[in-house]
């Protein structure tokens, strides 16, 4: 019997008591860790399944599931299709979120200053080194920018958040695309590394003049100072649920192989320019079918009952047709 069919049937209330209180293990992306944690707390009470999730970065999550040391991996960077095939893995989305720039500037309020993709690239390329650089001053007329050295902070670990952020820099800067590119780990021209979204958040919070990039939930939870960004339409937008949803609504899911839709720098006057999807990597040939069935049960519950939790953390829930397509892939691909 196919695991997916079993899991979906159980998701409708046919689970036996024997499956309750069973632990499932996952590892990977820090980007969705806040929502996975909250989903885990709620699902334990609702389903009797306990989630043990280690936020070690997308690169670590991909490696662990390829080595079958966890029940599922999590990655914000879509896995290479060849690796998915050789690793016998199904990749499916769970939630969407946004990457935001955070700064530590005395006297500057959240979303008070504006940045463009070109200026952000210049900062991380080490070409713009002072907050009162003429280009920044010109863009932010009426705001007194301090005479502080800019201290870029980046992810030191293999990270899907880095992949998303570097993909945006590559989209707006041909030079960045040619010289640095986009990957879970890149050779940063300037700055200091920190581990995890939480590490970047903490480093920026403790270092005057710092700028970093994190998943929006970390900025919100830690009350960090975010900035406005100029989007594809030339409009400056603040990081809000409305701007994230505007970008997400433009995704071409139908053309996305392995659900790897591109939401970077989407058109639209309201669109936030750095939005992405977070993925789960699940073996098509699990070593322990019962545990894998419970992974599907967990995410089926999240699709049915977890949208409000995700929204409360400022993530974007998947559209209903995408959830239906994911369930169809479970039934077709998981043996």
Secondary structure, DSSP 8 states (H G I E B T S, - for coil): --HHHHHHHIIIII--GGGTTEEEEEEE-STTHHHHHHHHHHHHHHHSEEEEEEE--HHHHHHHHHTT-SSEEEESS---HHHHHHTTEEEEEEEEEEEEEEE--TT--TT-SEE-HHHHHHHHTTS--BTT-HHHHHHTTT----S-B-EEEEESS--HHHHHHHHHHHHH-HHHHHHT--SSS---SS-EEESHHHHHHHHHHHSTTEEEEEEHHHHHHTT-EE-EEE-TTS-EE---HHHHHHHHTT--GGG-GGG----BT--STT--SBEEEEEEEEETT-SSHHHHHHHHHHHHHHHHH-HHHHHHTT-B---HHHHHHHHHHHHHH--
